[in-house]
């Protein structure tokens, strides 16, 4: 496996030489474009990260989790999934930390752990991805993209728990 990266570099250099492309100049130009993109995307990403911190530290996360437990259990989602479903659209690492806590609390073979694993594997950090992609492409009017994505994520969670219950 350790030969793959040097082999890839060699193939790129040979291909570039055949196409008569200056590899170093192309690399520097790509670096410039990456820095410009980072400059455009950074405010959006930082605002999402600040929003996550405020959401958790303000106590809003706990209040919403408590409020969502009964409606979620009515549609077949275990109450312990409420915090996971609230965190997932914002933060992958926050969700992963909660998932680890859930595994320790409920055990790896529990229904809750199985639901959480399927939800994590089949959902996305919607708000983070939207901030990065929409800011990178310059999209200003989202036209319901976030709301539709959040609804589909919830629908996916319901289906995930239903399938875990059947399996």
N, C-alpha and C positions, 0 to 999 in steps of 0.2 A: 504493500500500500504506500510506502514512503516514496516510491518512484513516480507516483501519479502526478504530483505537482510539478516536479522537474520535467516530466514528459509533456505535460500540458504547456509549460512555458516554451519548451523546444518546438512544439508544433505551432504555437502562435508565432514564434520568431521565424520559423521556416516559411509559414504562410505569408507573413508580412513581407519577408524578403522577396518571395515570388510575386507578390502584388506591388512591390516597390513602395511600401509604406514605411515612413520613418516612425519606428515603434516608440522611441522616447518622446518625440513631439506629440504623438497621439496620446500617450500616457499623460503627459503634462496637460494637454487640452482637456482630457477627461477629468483630471483632478480639478481644473478650474470650473468646469461645469458642475461637478459634485459640490464644490464649495458654494457656488451660486444657489444651487438647489437647497443646500442645508440652510443658507441664509433666509430663503423664502419659507421653508418648512418649519424652522425652529420656533417661531412665535406660536404656531398652532400646536405643536407638540408640547411645548412648555405650558401652554394654557390648559391642555388636557391633564398633564401631570399635576399642576396646581389644583385643578378641579377635583382630581382624585383625592389628594391630600385633604382638601377642605371637606369633601364628602365624608371621609372617614373620621376626621378629627372633630367635626362639628356635632357628631352624634346623629346626624341625619340618616346615616347608614343603619344604625340600630333601630331608629324609629320606623323606617320604611320596612326593614326586615320583619319587625313585629307586626306591622300592619298587613304585610303580604302573606304571612304564614297560613292563615285560614283560607283565603281565596286560592292559594296555590294548592293546598291539600284538597280543595274541592275539585280541582281538575287533575288530581293524581300525582302531583309533585310533592315529595316529602317536605315538611316545613323547614328542615335543615338546609334545603337548597335555596332558600330565599336570599341569603347573603351572596351565595355563589352567582345567582342570576342577576343580582344588582351589580356585583363587581365585574362580571365578565365583559360587558360592553365597554368598560373603562380600561381595565388593566389585566393583562395576561399574567404578570408576576404576582399581583395581588390575589388573583383567582387561584393560582398554583399554590400559594401559601395557605389559603383557606382550604384547598383540596387536601393538602398534607395534614392539616389540623383535623379535617373530617375523617381521613383514613385512620388517624390515631384514635379518634373518639369512637368511631363506629366499626372499624375493622375493614379490611380490604375486600371481604366477600359479602359485605352487607348490601342491602338494596340501595341505601343512600350512596355508598361508594360507587356502585355500578352506575347509578344514575348520574352522579357527578362526573365520572370518567367519560361517559358517552356525551354528556353536555359539553364538557371541555374539549373533547375531540371533534365535535360537530358544530361548534359555534366560534364566533370571532370577536375580537375586541373592536366592536363596531365604531365607537366614537374615536378611538385612537387611529384606526385605519382611515376613517373618513377625514380626520384632520390632516393626515399625511397625504393621502391621495388627492383630495379635493384642493388642498392648498398647493400641491405640486403641479396640478393641471390647471389651476386658476379658476376652477368652478366656483361661482358665487351663489347661484340659486340651486338649492338642493332638491327642491320640489318633492318633499316627502320622503326622500331616500333614507333618512335616519329613522323616521317613524316606521316605515315599511320594514326596514332591516331589524328594528327592535321587535316588531310584531312577529316577524318570521323566526327570530331567535327564540321568542317565547313559545311559539308553536313547535319549534324543533325540540325544546325542552320537554314539552308535554308528550310529544311522540317518543322521545328518548326514554322517559320514565315509563310510558306505556309498554314499549318494547322490552325494557328491562323487567317489567312485571310479568310479561308473557314468557320471557326466556329464562 
